[in-house]
Amino acid sequence: MTDSQPTTTSQPLSERVNNRSQRPSSQAFREFIADGWATRKEGLPERSPAADYAAARRAAVGGLFPGERLVVPAGQLVTRSNDTDYRFRPHSAFAHLTGMGTDEEPDAVLVLHPLEGASATGETHEAVLYFRPRAGRDTEEFYADARYGELWVGERPSLEEVAAATGLRTDHIDSFADALAKDVGAGQVNVRVVPQSDAAVEAQVTSVRERAQLSQGAAAADAALAEALSELRLRKDAYEVEQVRAAVDATAAGFEEIVRSLPRAVSHHRGERVIEGAFGARAREDGNGIGYDTIAAAGNHANTLHWIGNDGQVRPGELVLVDAGVEVDSLYTADVTRTFPVDGTFTPAQRRIYGVVLEAADAAFARAGQPGTRFRDLHTAAMEIIAARLAEWGMLPSSAEESLEPEGQYHRRWMVHGTSHHLGLDVHDCAQARREMYLDAELEPGMIFTIEPGLYFRADDLKVPEELRGTGVRIEDDVLVREDGSVENLSAALPRTPDEIETWMASLRG
């Protein structure tokens, strides 16, 4: 080796992240740091208001897969860059079946173990939550583990505390591997795991299956579990409805902050970021954060459906389209869009576009309240209005009726997205549900979904009348089907008509 060649060491790359710090390791230090702490607060937390609802959900999914072991991971921390992680957010299926929220509990696994026979209560499974409880202050983990150590991430719960809050039996994650493999391959138990939830857990399940020669058909079995868990969320229970209401209320408060921020947004070279920040601050103050990346699209940016760069200017005389939702601590999110004039007053051209979108939204609302309405009918109702008005404006190469036919669809040039989607733990909830359970299904009590038609006239679209170009409008509300079949606009506190919006903005801006 010459002097110019770099030296190498046997230290693995995965360990070199710790080279930047010096960790004390002497026995004297270990004894010293373990000593002199006050006794932890005694007592157990109250049972979560979500616990009984989560138990009912577990019973429902267990009944679909009797005799099988169902594995539902919370998921792992995800690396953002180098040795920093994104804020943890558990998998939605895990949150739904445990009632846990916020950042609980990375690397945890919920397992529904099959019972040999239905219990006296009719239960088919025993649910056990495996996770890493807090370590004692006399352990190295307490002071040296950046993922789990109390001095790094705060005091973590004990097995007993989580059991009290959730109503679940709890066990240390170190016992998960043995519990997973129990009776598998003895002709007794099959295993299913939620796909794409935790690569490490899925690898463990794969290994158990291979040893038991149960790999054939495993992917389809796992997909069926994901499908069932997704469809379980199509109808929300009372707790879920309450949580979405809270998310919508917090979102409405966030929109008020946006209006108050507009003068500063106009004066800032990246005014869209000012809007985004105003909403994001409220989301963190009132909830867990935002349910998805906020769209703060001023002027022509509103015509890019997923505009999340939010680095543009906010100019008087233009509209700003804001699509945003607060995710509360239980992880349920709102999803609301409002489009309003930057300076508080709509121009005639802006009112013209806005009026059509509002009419389309109202048509979808009306259809939603009719008996026998299917989910797909909401989109149909909105598109009938959109096509009719665009035809009246001379923008279609055919009649509205011809455009609405499958071989036409010319009006979709200016609204390429759907009108509705289910809403809950995910902003696009129940995404793994079958078509016949989602798009083709009749609306039922407990369903929560959006109604969000829009019109998007890009600045360079020569098929649009010149005075309408560069303007995008979307109105999005969150809707609940009540027990009597009627529908409730959960986001009705936010004004929807042009006159109401102008009055609302004036009241907030003094």
N, C-alpha and C positions, 0 to 999 in steps of 0.2 A: 504494500500500500504506500503510495507516495504521499507527501505532505499536503498536496492539493486536494486529495480525495476526502470526502466527508466521512467521519466516523459513524459507526452504527452501534446501537445497543440492543439488548434482548428485550427491552421493555416494550410490551404491546402498545399499539397506538391507542387502544381503548383506555389504557391506564394513564396516558400522558396528560390527560386533561387536569390531573391533580398536581402536575409539576409546578403550577403557579403558586401553590400554597404549601406551607409547612404545618403538618398536623402533629400536635403533641401526642406522644405515645408512651411516655414513661409510666410505670406503675404508680409512682407518686402522684402524677397528675390525675390518673384515673381515680385514685382514691379521693383526691381532693375535690374533683368536680362532682363526684357522686354524693358528697356530704354537704349538709347544711341547708337543705331545701325544706320549705314548709310542707306540712301534710296536705295532700291534694284534697280538694273539696269533696266531701262525702255526699252520697245520694245519687240517684239515677235520674236522667232526663224524663220528662213526660212523654207519653206515647204520642207519636206524630199524628196529626189529623188525617194524614194520608194512609196510615197503616192499615186500617180496616178495608179501605178501597183497594189497596194494593193486594191484600190477601184474597179478595174476591177475584181480582184479575188473574192471580196465580192459579186459583182454583179453576177458572175458566179455561186457561190454556192447558193446564194439566189434564183436564177432562178430554182434551183433543188427542192427547198422546199417552194413554194409560200404559203403564209398564215400561216406559222409556225414561231415560235420564236426560234432562233438558239443561243445557249449560248456557248461561246468559252472562257474559263478561261485562264489566263496566268499561273496560278499555284501558289503554296505556297512556301515559304522558307522551305527547308528540313533540319531537325536536323541532324547534323553530330555526335555530342556527347554532352550530357548534355544540356548546354545552348548555344552551338555554332552551327551555320548553315553552310551548304555548300554555296558557291557562287551561287547566284540565276541565273537561266537560264530559260527564259520563254518557255512555251510549243510551239512546232514548228508550230502548227496550228494557234496559237495566233500571233506569229511573222509573219507568212505568210499573214494573213488577216489584220494586222495593219501596217506592215512595221517597227515595233519596234525591237530593238536588244539588244545587251549587256545584262545588268541586269534589263531591263525595263519590266514590272512593277509588283513586287510581289503583289498577291491578286487582281490584276485587272481582269476585265471581259469585254470582247467584246460581245455585244448582237446585233443581227440583228432582229429588230422589224418589223413584217410584216405590210405593208401598206394595207389599205382597198381596194385599186385598184391600178393597175399599174400607176405610175406617168407619167407625160408628157415625161419624158426621158426613160420610160420603166422600171424604178427601181421597184423592188418588196419589198424591205426592207429599213428601215432607220437604219444605224449602229450607236450605241452609245457605247462609251468606259467609263466604270465605274472604277474609281480608287480613291485612297486617295491622294489628292493634298497636297502640303506643308501647314503646319499650321502656324498661326501667331506667332510672337515672344512673344506674351503675353499669350500663352497657355502653359500648362504643357507638352504637346507633344513635343514642341520645344526643351526642355532641358532634358526631363526625359524618352522619349520613345526610347528604344534602337533599335527598328525596323524602325521607321519612323522619329524620331526626328532629326532635322537639325544638332544639335551638335554631333550626333552620326553617321549619315550616309551621311551628307552633304546636301546641298540645294536641295530640291526636286522641281519638276516642278509644276506650277499652272495648273488649268483646261484650261485656255486660251492658255498657252504655248504649251501644248500637242495638243490641237485642231489645232493650227496654224501649227505645225510640221506634223501632221498626216492627216489633213483634216477631221477628225472625230468630230462628236458632242461628247462632254465630259460631264460627270456628276459625282458627288461625289458617292463613293461606298456605302454610307449610303442609297442612294435612289434605290439601285439595287433590294432589296427585293420586294418593291412595284411595280417596273417596271416589274419584273419577273412574278408576279402574275396577272398583268392586263389582264382582259378579258379571262383568262384561266378558263375553266369550264362553260363559258357562251355559249358554242357551237361555239366559234369563233376561238380560238387559241390553237394549240398544241405546246408543248415545246420539244426541243431536246437539249441535252448537250453533249459535247465531253467527252466520258468516260475516266476514269482514268487520269483526268487532274487536278482536285482540289476537294478533298473529301468534303470540307465544302460547296462549290457551288453545287456539286452534291446532297448533303443532302438537300439543299434548294429546288432544282428542284424536288427531290423526294417528299418532303412535299407538294409542290404546286400541283403536280400530284395526290397525295393521296386525298387531299381535293377536287379536281375536278373529282375524280374517273377516272383518265386517266393513271393508272399504268400499265394496261394490254398492253403488247407489247412494253413497254418503252425501255427495253434493246435492242431489235432489232432496234428500231427507232434511238437510240443513236449510235449503231454500224453502221447504214447506213450513219449517218452524218460523223462519223470518216472515213468511207470508201470513201465518196465523197471528203472530205478534203484531204485525202491522194492521191487520183487519180487526183485531181486538180494540184498536184505538179509534175505529170509525165512529163509534157512538161514545160520547164522553159521559162519565158519571158526574154526580153532583159536585164532587171535589174538583174535578177537572174544569167544569164550567166556572166554578168560583175562581180558579186560578187564571183562566183566560180572561175573565172579567177584570181581575186585578191587573193583568198585563195590558189590557186595552186602556184602562183608566190611567195607568202610568204613561202609556204612549200618548194619550191626549195631553197630559201635562208636558210631555216632551215637545209636542207640536206648539204649544204655547210659548215654550222657551225659544223655539225656532223663530217665531214671529217677532219676539222681542229682540232677537239677535240680528234681524235684517239690516238695521242701520249700520252696524259694524261690518256685516258681511259685504254691503255695498262698498264700503270704504277700503276693504281688504283686497289685495291682488289675487287671493285665492278664497274668495268669499264662500264658495261651496264648502270649504273645509270649516269655516266658521259655523255654518249651519249644521254640518255633521257633528262638530264638537259640542254644540249647544245641546243637541239631542243625546249624544253619548254621555255627557255629564249627568243628565237627568236619569238615563238608563242605569248608570252605575249607582246613583244615589238611591233610587227607588227600587231597583231590582238587581239581578245578577249581572246585567249588562244588556247589550243589544242581542236580539235574536238572530240577526243576520247583518251583513254589511249594509250600512245605510246608503241609500241612493239619494244624493242631493244634487239634482240636475237642473241647472238654470239654462234658459234659452234653448238653443238647439241641442244641448246635451240631453235634454229630456227625451229625445228621439233615439237614444241608445238605451235599450231596455234595461241592461244591467250596468249602468254607469256608476261605478263605485270609486273611480279615481278621484272625483270630487275636488279637482284642482282648478276649476274655472272661476271666472269672475261672475258676480251677481249684479246685474244692471237694471236700473229703473226702466220701466216700460216693458220688461220681459216677465214671463211666468217662471216660477220655480216649482219643479215636481219633486216631492220628497216622499220616498217609500221607506218606512222605518217601523221598527217594532221593539218594544221592551220585552226582554226575557226576565221573568220574575225568578225568585230563588228556587222555586219548584221546577224550573226549566220550561214552563209553558210560556209561549210567546204570542204577542200580537203581531199583526201585519196590516198596516194601514198606509194608504197613500192619499195625499192631498196635493192639489195643484193650485197655487195662488199667485196673485200679482205681486211682484217685488215691492212696488210702491203703494200697494193697497187698493188699486182700482183697475178693473178689467177694461181693456179696450174693446170696441165693438167686435173686432175679428176674434179676439180671445174668447169673448162671451159666446160667439157663434160656435166655435169648436167645443167649448166647455158644455154648452147646452145639449149638444148631441150626445156627448159622453154621459152626462147626467141622465138623459132620457133613456139611454141604453141600460144604465145601471138600475134605474127605476123599473124598467121592463123585466129585468132579471129578478128583482125583488118580488115583483108581482107574480111572476111565474113560480117562484120558490114557495109562495104561500098557497098554491093550488094543490088539491089532493092528487096523488098519483104522479107528481112531478119527479122525473129522474134527474140525476145530477147533470147529465149532458144537456138537459133542456135549458139550464141557466144560460149556457153559452149560446144556444140557438136563439133565445129571446133577445139577448143583447145584439147578436149579429143581424137580426131582422131589422133592428133600428139603424145600426151602422150602415148596412147596405142601402136601406131606403133613403137615408139622408145623403149619402155620397152620390147616389143616382140622381137625386134632386139637384145636387150641385154640378152635375154633368161630369163627374170624375170617373165613372165606370164605362167600360166599352160595351155594356149590355144593360138590360133592365136589372133592378134589384132582385127580382125573382130568379132570373137566369144566373146572377152572380151567386145566389145562395145555393144553387145546385152544386153537387160534388165536383163536376167538371168545370165549374166556373171559379168561384171563390176570389174574384178580383178584389173585393173589398178588403180581403185579408192582407193586401199590400200595406195597409195602414194600421193593421192590428194583427200581428202574427202570433200573439200569445193567446192562451186560453183565458176564459173569463173567471174561472173559479178553481180553487184547490182546497183540500181539507187543511185544517190548522190545529195545532196543539203543541205537543212536545217538540215537533219539528215545524219549521215554517211551511214546508210542503209535507204535511203529515200523511201517514199511512201510504207511503210511496210504493211499498211492496205488495199492496193489495191487488187482488185480481180485478180485471176490467169489470166483470159482472158484479163485483162488490163495491166498485167505486164509480166509474163513469156511467155504467148502465143501471146502477141501483136507484131505487126510489129514495127520496129524502126521508129520513126517519128522525124521531125525537132524539136529541143528544148530539146530533151532527153539528159540527162547527166548521164553517168554510168561509172563503172570501168571495166577494163579488167585485170584480175589478176590470171593467172595460176601459179602453183607452183609444185615442187617436194620435198618430205620430206622423207629423208632416215635416220631413227633413228639409233643411235649407236648400239642398241641391236637387230636390225632387221636382222635376219640370211638369209632372202630371198634377201637381197641386197648384191651385190659384195662388198667385204671387203673394197676396196679402196674408195668406195662411201659412206660408213656408217658415220653417225654423221654429215651429211651435208644437209642443207635445203636451197632451193632457191625459192623466189617468186619475180615476176616483176609485178608491178601494176601501171597502168596509168589511168588518168581520161579523158573521151572521150565525145565529143559533136557531136551530129548530126546536121549538118548545114542545112540551108533552102533548099539547092539543093540536099539534101540526102547524101552528102559525109560526112565523119567523120573527126574530128580534134582531135589530141592528145594534150590536154591542158597541159599535163606535159612533153611535148617533150623537154623542155629546160634541163631536167635532162637526162644525157646519159643513154643508154640502153644496148649497146653492150659491151662485155668485153674489147675490145681495147679502146673504148671511155671512159669507166669507169676508166681504168688505166691512161689514159692521163689526165682526169679530176682530179683525185685524186692527181696526181703528180703536177698539176698546183696549187692546193689549199694548198698543203703541202710544196711548195717551193722546 
